[in-house]
Structure formats: structure tokens, C-alpha cells
Amino acid sequence: MRQKYSILIVDDEKLQRENLAEYLTKLGYHTYTAADVDSAVAIVTNNTIEIVFTDFKMGTKSGYDLLTEVKLLNPEIAVIIMTAFGTIQDAVAAMKAGAFDYLTKPIDLDEVEILVSRALELRHLERENFELRERLRDKHKLSNIITNSSRMAETLSLAARAANSKTSVLIQGESGTGKELIARAIHQTSPRAEEPLITINCAAISENLLESELFGHEKGSFTGAIRQKIGRVEEAEGGTLFLDEVGDIPQPIQVKLLRFIQFGEFQRVGDNQVRKVNVRLISATNRDLPAMIRENIFREDFYYRLNVINISIPPLKSRKEDIPLLIEHFIQKYSEQNEKSISRLSNNALDILMKHDYPGNVRELENIIERAVVLARESIITKEDLPITPFSVNSESDNEVTPLDYYKGDMRARVEAFECDLIRQALQDANSNQSKAAIALGLSERNLRYKLQKYGMK
């Protein structure tokens, strides 16, 4: 039973690490050894490790440095510091930074066995005790947002406080972090919850049609306007208007939205009548709006009207403690949808997912789990069911996700993979010039940017 657990011993004293490795091997554990921090990080990156024993003093890099690297790769790995009596203070500081425990040299092997048992027992309880995880989930939950991250807890606390106001909110974050989820949560917990939440993706609509989509138009106001159309602003009366990808709004429409924000007034296209509505505005973007202001492609006065309350969503790679909770949620969701009985991930599979950097953020993780649930042959998802391998994690040669490696499932997924491949090739042929690539693909530049954001492509 113990053979499935792997332990890494890191010590620049060869005899010390070999003796400890021999003892743990006799207890039935699989062991790895390393003489320095860099070698240890390579082993943790490419293997499933449950526990790391590390000496504190080791040449240019210390056990504290290794602790930091390991926790970035996989926060679930238990790190135990080995130190001489005179540096116990350093070990205590390491524990405050996330170490599981520490041992003083000379090492007491009976104490080693006890510590290993405690670390594995805690790991088991954290993974298997569903009720405990439900309580942790509820502790930092706004609407249907699942997190156990202190950074996300701060984000959700700010969102909850903003919900009761009428003030404009700007949500910023990378593609796939859940900006629309936050917007929906703000609306659903606000006094406007019984009124409509109207969403418009400003990057997915051509510049010529965006004004009509927002404000509506009168019959005959332009070619193709065969009937009167009510805009999204009017549809949101009494409720909330969510402008997604607000950084893609052209400046002429920014001016009209600015008046709408200031006075609640607008005009339909082709109509002289000024109309008033009571609408709360939430917007979102993954673009650097201050930089766009400096380049004179985004209005500064419009920015300040949008950005009264700013909510920034951290990327998934900086809140890896959320990954196990999200995995559990997506397994349950897609098991029910596909009528399958998937209970959990194997240790190896979870370790791979914990080490991945997720350029596509939560959306990417969800796609990975959906695919794994569909393709899994057993009740447990193994690393063979994942579209990524330990060698594709944190690759220095290419940090970008290759969609063809990720999407090999149903027809929709394959079409998306093919589309990603076409976009990548067009950008390569155009030397990364998005305007030229868009022309080659027969798309507007706005639509190309939307697809790049949708697929998490750099």
C-alpha cells in the first residue's frame, strides 16, 4: 500500500540522504534523492511526490528556497525541514511559510515514521472528507463561485460589498478567470436580483452593429433595419447591464455610453427621442485599459466612469489551493451530465493538474476535467485520461497551451482545435501582426481578438 506514495530526500550530505532513503524504502515507500535544490525541483516537476524531506542549509540555495518552489508547483506536497539545533528558528520560520513540520539533527528515525504517517493521514483526510470540504467551500462562497483561496476571498468580499450599491463596477482579470461569474454573483446578491441581467460581449459584435445592439434602432434607420429593435440597455431596465470585453468598444460608442452612465440617457439609432433608463452597469476586460488610454485608443473619462469600484480576479496559477475544489466540482457536474460514476482523480493525475500553469485559467481546467470524465474507463480518472503529461507542465520551451493537445473529444471540441490551429498558423505567417492575420482568415480584427481571448491563446 505504501509503495504508491513517493518521498523525496534532499540533503547535500550523501550519507545522510542515503541512510534516510534506505530507511523509508524499508518502510515500503518509493524514494527519490537529490543533493541540491535545483535537482529536487526537477524531480518534483516530473514525478508525483507526496512528501519532501529537505535539509535547511545547502550551499547557495536553502530548504526555504525549495519550500517556496515546491509550494508553487503543488501546495499539497508536505515539506519537512531537517535542521541542526542552532537553526531551529529558521525551521520555525519555514513552518510559518507552509512547511509541514521540522526535524532536528541527528535524525530520530522513529520520529520520521510518525511524521510521514501524520502527513499522509492529513493528505488523505483533506481529499476524502467531503463534508469538511463543503464547509470550507461555503466559507468563501458568493453565489456559485467555489474557492478556498485567501486572495479570492478578498475579491469576493469586495464583490459582496459592491453588490448592494448602484455604483459602476469594473472587473479585471485574465481570460477564463470567471469575470462573468463575478458579474452574475454581484447581480444575484443585489437589490436588483429580481430584475434582468443583460449581457453583451463587445468583442464578438462588429463595430457597425454594436451601437444598434446596445441602444436599439428604428425601422429604416440603416440598410437591413427592417423593423424596430429594442437595445440591450432598454432590456436591462431596473436591472443590470454587463458589458464584457469593454476594452473593445470603439471610441465613438464610448462617448455615447459615457452619457448613458452619467445621466441614464440614450437614443436609439435613427431616433431623436432621448430615453431614460434605471440600469446598473458592470463591465469586464482582460486588457490593460490605462495603457490603452496612453495610446489614445480608450477614453480616460470613460475609464473613470467604469472604474468606480475595481475588482481584480487573480489567475488560477496564483491560487492553486482552489484547484482540488474546482476539480471536485467539475467531476460532479460532468459525471451527472454524462451519466457516469466518476469519484475522484488518482494521485498522479491530481499531481499533474496541480503543477500545470493554466494559461486558460478556470475555463481550461473545466475543459480538461470534462474531457477526462467523458473518456475515463474506470471510476477514477488517471493521468492517462488527461490531455497533458508531466513533461508538458511548466515547459521552458513553450509556455502556451497547444489546443490540439487539449481538445481531442467530441465534434465541437475538434472544430475548436482546428480553429485554434488555423489562427496560430495565420499569426505565424503574419509575424504576429493581428491585423494581417485577421485579413488572411477573413475575420475582423475585433473578432480575432475575441477568439484569442476565448481560447486563451497568447
C-alpha positions as CSV (number, residue, x, y, z in Angstrom):
1,M,0.0,0.0,0.0
2,R,2.8,2.4,0.9
3,Q,4.6,1.8,-2.5
4,K,2.1,4.2,-4.2
5,Y,3.5,7.1,-2.0
6,S,6.7,8.8,-3.1
7,I,9.1,10.7,-0.8
8,L,12.0,12.9,-1.8
9,I,15.0,13.4,0.4
10,V,17.1,16.5,-0.3
11,D,20.5,16.8,1.5
12,D,24.0,17.8,0.4
13,E,25.4,15.2,2.7
14,K,25.4,11.9,0.7
15,L,25.4,9.6,3.7
16,Q,22.6,11.4,5.4
17,R,20.2,11.3,2.4
18,E,21.1,7.7,1.5
19,N,20.5,6.5,5.1
20,L,17.1,8.2,5.3
21,A,16.1,6.9,1.8
22,E,17.1,3.4,2.8
23,Y,15.0,3.6,6.0
24,L,11.9,4.9,4.2
25,T,12.3,2.3,1.4
26,K,12.3,-0.5,4.0
27,L,9.1,1.0,5.4
28,G,7.6,0.5,1.9
29,Y,7.7,3.9,0.4
30,H,9.1,4.8,-3.0
31,T,12.0,7.3,-2.5
32,Y,14.0,9.8,-4.6
33,T,17.1,11.7,-3.5
34,A,18.7,15.0,-4.5
35,A,21.8,16.8,-3.4
36,D,20.6,20.4,-4.2
37,V,17.5,22.5,-4.7
38,D,17.6,22.6,-8.5
39,S,17.8,18.8,-8.8
40,A,15.0,18.5,-6.2
41,V,12.7,20.9,-8.2
42,A,13.3,18.9,-11.3
43,I,12.3,15.7,-9.5
44,V,9.1,17.3,-8.1
45,T,8.2,18.7,-11.5
46,N,8.4,15.4,-13.3
47,N,7.2,13.0,-10.7
48,T,4.3,12.6,-8.2
49,I,5.8,13.4,-4.8
50,E,3.8,13.3,-1.6
51,I,6.4,14.4,1.0
52,V,9.8,16.2,0.7
53,F,12.4,16.0,3.5
54,T,14.9,18.7,3.0
55,D,18.0,20.0,4.8
56,F,17.8,23.7,5.6
57,K,21.5,24.6,4.9
58,M,22.6,23.6,1.4
59,G,25.1,25.7,-0.4
60,T,23.7,28.7,-2.3
61,K,20.0,27.7,-2.0
62,S,18.4,26.7,1.2
63,G,15.5,24.4,2.3
64,Y,13.4,27.6,2.5
65,D,14.1,28.2,-1.3
66,L,13.0,24.6,-2.0
67,L,9.8,25.0,0.1
68,T,8.9,28.1,-1.9
69,E,9.5,26.3,-5.3
70,V,7.5,23.2,-4.2
71,K,4.5,25.1,-2.9
72,L,4.4,27.0,-6.2
73,L,4.3,23.6,-8.1
74,N,1.9,21.8,-5.8
75,P,0.7,23.3,-2.5
76,E,-0.5,19.8,-1.4
77,I,3.0,18.4,-1.1
78,A,4.1,18.2,2.6
79,V,7.6,19.7,3.1
80,I,9.5,18.7,6.3
81,I,12.6,20.7,7.2
82,M,15.7,19.0,8.6
83,T,17.9,21.3,10.6
84,A,20.7,21.5,13.2
85,F,19.7,22.6,16.7
86,G,21.2,26.0,16.2
87,T,18.9,26.9,13.3
88,I,15.6,25.8,14.7
89,Q,14.5,29.4,14.5
90,D,14.9,29.1,10.7
91,A,12.8,26.0,10.6
92,V,10.0,27.6,12.6
93,A,10.0,30.5,10.1
94,A,9.8,27.9,7.3
95,M,6.7,26.4,9.0
96,K,5.1,29.7,9.0
97,A,5.7,29.8,5.3
98,G,4.0,26.5,4.8
99,A,6.3,23.7,5.9
100,F,4.5,20.7,7.4
101,D,7.0,20.2,10.3
102,Y,10.7,20.1,11.1
103,L,13.2,17.6,12.5
104,T,16.4,18.3,14.4
105,K,19.6,16.5,13.5
106,P,20.7,13.9,14.3
107,I,17.5,12.5,12.8
108,D,15.4,10.2,15.0
109,L,14.1,7.5,12.6
110,D,11.1,6.7,14.8
111,E,10.1,10.4,14.6
112,V,10.5,10.2,10.8
113,E,8.0,7.4,10.6
114,I,5.5,9.2,12.8
115,L,5.8,12.4,10.7
116,V,5.3,10.6,7.5
117,S,2.2,8.8,8.8
118,R,0.8,12.2,10.0
119,A,1.5,13.9,6.7
120,L,-0.2,11.2,4.7
121,E,-3.1,10.9,7.1
122,L,-3.7,14.6,6.8
123,R,-3.5,14.4,3.0
124,H,-6.0,11.6,3.0
125,L,-8.4,13.5,5.2
126,E,-8.2,16.6,3.1
127,R,-9.0,14.7,-0.1
128,E,-11.6,12.3,1.2
129,N,-13.6,14.2,3.8
130,F,-16.3,15.6,1.6
131,E,-18.2,17.3,4.4
132,L,-15.1,19.2,5.6
133,R,-14.5,20.5,2.1
134,E,-18.2,21.5,1.8
135,R,-17.8,23.7,4.9
136,L,-14.6,25.2,3.5
137,R,-16.3,25.8,0.2
138,D,-19.3,27.6,1.9
139,K,-16.9,29.7,4.0
140,H,-15.8,31.7,0.9
141,K,-18.7,31.3,-1.5
142,L,-20.6,34.0,-3.3
143,S,-23.4,32.6,-5.3
144,N,-22.0,29.6,-7.3
145,I,-18.3,30.6,-7.0
146,I,-16.1,27.9,-5.4
147,T,-12.9,28.9,-3.7
148,N,-10.7,28.3,-0.7
149,S,-8.2,31.0,-1.6
150,S,-7.5,33.9,0.7
151,R,-6.9,36.1,-2.4
152,M,-10.2,35.1,-3.9
153,A,-11.9,35.5,-0.5
154,E,-10.8,39.2,-0.6
155,T,-12.1,39.5,-4.2
156,L,-15.5,38.0,-3.3
157,S,-15.7,40.2,-0.1
158,L,-15.2,43.3,-2.3
159,A,-17.8,42.0,-4.8
160,A,-20.3,41.3,-2.0
161,R,-19.9,44.8,-0.6
162,A,-20.3,46.3,-4.1
163,A,-23.5,44.3,-4.8
164,N,-25.7,46.5,-2.6
165,S,-24.7,49.7,-4.3
166,K,-25.7,51.3,-7.6
167,T,-22.1,52.1,-8.5
168,S,-20.4,51.0,-11.7
169,V,-18.0,48.1,-11.3
170,L,-15.1,47.2,-13.5
171,I,-13.9,43.5,-13.2
172,Q,-10.4,42.8,-14.5
173,G,-8.7,39.5,-15.0
174,E,-7.2,37.1,-17.5
175,S,-9.3,35.3,-19.9
176,G,-11.0,32.3,-18.3
177,T,-10.8,33.5,-14.7
178,G,-14.5,33.9,-14.2
179,K,-15.2,37.6,-14.7
180,E,-18.8,36.9,-15.9
181,L,-19.4,34.6,-12.9
182,I,-18.4,37.5,-10.6
183,A,-20.7,39.9,-12.5
184,R,-23.6,37.4,-12.2
185,A,-22.9,36.9,-8.5
186,I,-23.0,40.7,-7.9
187,H,-26.3,41.0,-9.7
188,Q,-27.9,38.0,-7.9
189,T,-26.9,39.3,-4.5
190,S,-28.0,42.9,-5.2
191,P,-31.4,44.5,-4.7
192,R,-31.9,44.2,-8.5
193,A,-31.7,40.4,-8.4
194,E,-35.4,40.0,-9.5
195,E,-34.8,42.3,-12.5
196,P,-33.0,41.2,-15.7
197,L,-29.2,40.8,-16.1
198,I,-28.4,41.6,-19.7
199,T,-25.0,40.6,-21.1
200,I,-23.3,41.8,-24.2
201,N,-19.9,40.7,-25.4
202,C,-18.5,43.8,-27.0
203,A,-15.6,41.9,-28.8
204,A,-18.0,39.5,-30.5
205,I,-20.1,42.1,-32.3
206,S,-18.8,44.2,-35.3
207,E,-18.3,47.9,-34.7
208,N,-21.1,48.7,-37.2
209,L,-23.7,46.7,-35.2
210,L,-22.5,47.4,-31.7
211,E,-24.4,50.7,-31.3
212,S,-27.6,49.2,-32.5
213,E,-27.1,46.2,-30.2
214,L,-26.6,48.5,-27.2
215,F,-29.2,51.2,-27.9
216,G,-31.6,49.7,-30.4
217,H,-32.7,51.3,-33.7
218,E,-35.8,52.5,-35.6
219,K,-37.2,50.8,-38.6
220,G,-35.4,52.1,-41.8
221,S,-32.6,53.8,-39.9
222,F,-30.0,51.9,-41.9
223,T,-29.8,49.2,-44.6
224,G,-31.2,46.0,-43.1
225,A,-33.2,47.7,-40.4
226,I,-36.5,46.2,-41.5
227,R,-38.1,46.6,-38.1
228,Q,-37.7,48.5,-34.8
229,K,-35.3,46.9,-32.4
230,I,-35.1,47.3,-28.6
231,G,-31.4,47.6,-27.4
232,R,-29.8,45.8,-24.6
233,V,-29.8,49.0,-22.5
234,E,-33.6,49.1,-22.6
235,E,-33.9,45.4,-21.9
236,A,-31.9,45.9,-18.7
237,E,-34.4,48.4,-17.3
238,G,-34.4,48.1,-13.5
239,G,-31.7,45.5,-13.6
240,T,-28.0,45.2,-14.6
241,L,-26.2,45.6,-17.9
242,F,-23.0,43.6,-18.1
243,L,-20.5,44.8,-20.8
244,D,-18.0,42.0,-21.3
245,E,-14.7,42.8,-23.1
246,V,-15.3,46.5,-22.6
247,G,-11.8,47.3,-23.9
248,D,-13.0,46.5,-27.4
249,I,-15.6,49.3,-27.5
250,P,-14.8,51.8,-30.3
251,Q,-14.3,55.4,-29.1
252,P,-17.4,56.9,-30.8
253,I,-19.6,54.4,-28.9
254,Q,-17.6,55.1,-25.7
255,V,-18.8,58.7,-25.9
256,K,-22.5,57.6,-26.1
257,L,-22.0,55.1,-23.3
258,L,-20.4,57.8,-21.2
259,R,-23.6,59.9,-21.5
260,F,-25.6,56.9,-20.6
261,I,-23.6,56.3,-17.5
262,Q,-23.7,59.9,-16.4
263,F,-27.4,60.6,-17.0
264,G,-29.1,57.3,-17.7
265,E,-30.0,58.7,-21.1
266,F,-29.6,57.3,-24.7
267,Q,-31.1,57.5,-28.1
268,R,-31.9,54.6,-30.5
269,V,-30.1,54.7,-33.8
270,G,-32.3,56.8,-36.2
271,D,-34.4,58.3,-33.5
272,N,-34.2,61.8,-32.0
273,Q,-36.1,61.0,-28.8
274,V,-34.0,60.9,-25.6
275,R,-34.9,58.0,-23.4
276,K,-34.1,57.3,-19.8
277,V,-33.5,54.0,-18.0
278,N,-32.6,52.9,-14.5
279,V,-29.7,50.4,-15.1
280,R,-26.7,49.4,-13.0
281,L,-23.5,48.9,-15.1
282,I,-20.9,46.2,-14.6
283,S,-18.1,45.8,-17.1
284,A,-15.2,43.5,-17.6
285,T,-11.9,43.3,-19.5
286,N,-8.7,41.4,-19.7
287,R,-6.9,44.3,-21.4
288,D,-4.7,47.0,-19.9
289,L,-7.0,50.0,-20.1
290,P,-4.5,52.5,-18.6
291,A,-2.1,51.5,-21.4
292,M,-4.8,52.0,-24.0
293,I,-5.5,55.4,-22.6
294,R,-1.9,56.4,-23.0
295,E,-2.1,55.1,-26.6
296,N,-5.2,57.3,-27.2
297,I,-7.4,54.3,-28.1
298,F,-9.5,54.3,-24.9
299,R,-11.1,57.5,-23.4
300,E,-9.8,58.4,-19.9
301,D,-13.2,59.9,-18.8
302,F,-15.0,56.8,-19.9
303,Y,-12.5,54.6,-17.9
304,Y,-13.1,56.6,-14.7
305,R,-16.8,56.2,-15.1
306,L,-16.5,52.5,-15.5
307,N,-13.8,52.0,-12.8
308,V,-15.5,53.4,-9.7
309,I,-15.2,50.0,-7.9
310,N,-12.4,47.8,-9.3
311,I,-12.4,44.1,-8.8
312,S,-9.3,42.2,-9.9
313,I,-9.5,38.4,-10.2
314,P,-6.2,36.5,-9.6
315,P,-5.2,33.9,-12.2
316,L,-5.6,30.2,-11.3
317,K,-1.9,29.7,-11.2
318,S,-1.6,32.1,-8.3
319,R,-4.4,30.4,-6.2
320,K,-3.6,26.7,-6.7
321,E,-5.3,25.8,-3.4
322,D,-8.6,26.2,-5.4
323,I,-7.7,23.5,-7.9
324,P,-8.8,20.5,-5.8
325,L,-12.1,22.1,-5.0
326,L,-12.7,23.1,-8.6
327,I,-11.8,19.6,-9.8
328,E,-14.3,18.0,-7.4
329,H,-17.0,20.4,-8.6
330,F,-16.4,19.7,-12.3
331,I,-16.2,16.0,-11.8
332,Q,-19.6,16.0,-10.1
333,K,-21.0,18.4,-12.7
334,Y,-19.9,16.4,-15.8
335,S,-20.4,13.0,-14.2
336,E,-24.1,13.9,-13.8
337,Q,-24.3,15.4,-17.3
338,N,-22.8,12.3,-18.9
339,E,-24.5,9.8,-16.5
340,K,-21.1,8.4,-15.3
341,S,-19.9,7.5,-11.8
342,I,-16.6,9.2,-11.5
343,S,-15.5,9.5,-7.9
344,R,-12.1,11.3,-8.0
345,L,-8.7,11.6,-9.6
346,S,-5.7,9.4,-9.0
347,N,-2.7,10.8,-7.0
348,N,-0.7,11.0,-10.2
349,A,-3.5,12.8,-12.1
350,L,-4.0,15.3,-9.4
351,D,-0.3,16.0,-9.1
352,I,-0.1,16.8,-12.8
353,L,-3.0,19.1,-12.6
354,M,-1.7,20.9,-9.6
355,K,1.6,21.6,-11.3
356,H,0.1,23.0,-14.5
357,D,0.1,26.8,-15.0
358,Y,-3.3,27.1,-16.7
359,P,-2.9,29.9,-19.3
360,G,-6.6,29.4,-19.9
361,N,-7.4,29.6,-16.2
362,V,-10.5,28.0,-14.7
363,R,-12.1,27.6,-18.2
364,E,-9.1,25.5,-19.2
365,L,-9.3,23.3,-16.1
366,E,-13.0,22.8,-16.7
367,N,-12.4,21.7,-20.3
368,I,-9.7,19.2,-19.1
369,I,-12.0,17.7,-16.5
370,E,-15.0,17.5,-18.9
371,R,-12.8,15.6,-21.4
372,A,-11.4,13.3,-18.7
373,V,-14.8,12.4,-17.3
374,V,-16.1,11.6,-20.8
375,L,-13.1,9.4,-21.7
376,A,-12.4,7.7,-18.4
377,R,-12.9,4.0,-18.5
378,E,-12.9,3.5,-14.7
379,S,-14.5,5.3,-11.7
380,I,-11.2,7.1,-11.0
381,I,-9.6,9.5,-13.5
382,T,-5.9,8.6,-14.1
383,K,-3.1,10.5,-15.8
384,E,-3.8,8.6,-19.0
385,D,-7.2,10.3,-19.2
386,L,-5.6,13.7,-19.1
387,P,-4.6,15.7,-22.2
388,I,-1.4,16.9,-20.5
389,T,1.6,15.0,-19.2
390,P,4.2,15.8,-16.6
391,F,6.6,16.8,-19.4
392,S,4.1,19.4,-20.7
393,V,3.9,21.1,-17.3
394,N,5.9,24.3,-16.9
395,S,7.8,23.7,-20.2
396,E,10.5,26.3,-20.7
397,S,10.4,25.9,-24.4
398,D,6.7,26.7,-24.8
399,N,4.6,28.0,-22.0
400,E,1.5,28.3,-24.2
401,V,-1.1,25.6,-24.3
402,T,-1.3,23.9,-27.6
403,P,-5.0,23.4,-28.2
404,L,-4.5,20.3,-30.3
405,D,-3.0,18.7,-27.3
406,Y,-6.0,19.5,-25.2
407,Y,-9.1,19.0,-27.3
408,K,-9.5,15.5,-28.8
409,G,-13.0,14.8,-27.8
410,D,-16.4,15.4,-29.5
411,M,-17.0,17.3,-32.7
412,R,-17.3,20.7,-31.1
413,A,-14.0,20.3,-29.4
414,R,-12.3,19.1,-32.5
415,V,-13.7,22.0,-34.5
416,E,-12.4,24.4,-31.8
417,A,-9.0,22.7,-32.0
418,F,-8.9,23.1,-35.8
419,E,-9.9,26.8,-35.5
420,C,-7.1,27.4,-33.0
421,D,-4.6,25.8,-35.4
422,L,-5.7,28.0,-38.2
423,I,-5.4,31.1,-36.1
424,R,-1.9,30.1,-34.9
425,Q,-0.8,29.5,-38.4
426,A,-2.2,32.8,-39.6
427,L,-0.4,34.7,-36.9
428,Q,2.8,32.9,-37.6
429,D,2.6,33.7,-41.3
430,A,1.8,37.4,-40.4
431,N,4.7,37.6,-37.9
432,S,2.2,38.1,-35.1
433,N,0.5,41.0,-36.8
434,Q,-3.1,40.6,-35.7
435,S,-4.5,42.9,-38.5
436,K,-2.8,40.9,-41.2
437,A,-3.8,37.6,-39.7
438,A,-7.4,38.7,-39.4
439,I,-7.5,39.7,-43.1
440,A,-6.0,36.3,-44.1
441,L,-8.6,34.5,-42.0
442,G,-11.5,36.6,-43.3
443,L,-12.2,37.9,-39.9
444,S,-12.4,41.4,-38.4
445,E,-9.6,42.2,-36.0
446,R,-12.1,42.6,-33.2
447,N,-13.4,39.1,-33.9
448,L,-9.9,37.6,-34.0
449,R,-9.1,39.2,-30.6
450,Y,-12.2,37.7,-29.2
451,K,-11.2,34.2,-30.4
452,L,-7.7,34.6,-29.0
453,Q,-9.2,35.5,-25.6
454,K,-11.8,32.7,-25.8
455,Y,-9.1,30.1,-26.4
456,G,-6.6,31.6,-24.0
457,M,-4.1,31.9,-26.8
458,K,-1.1,34.3,-26.4
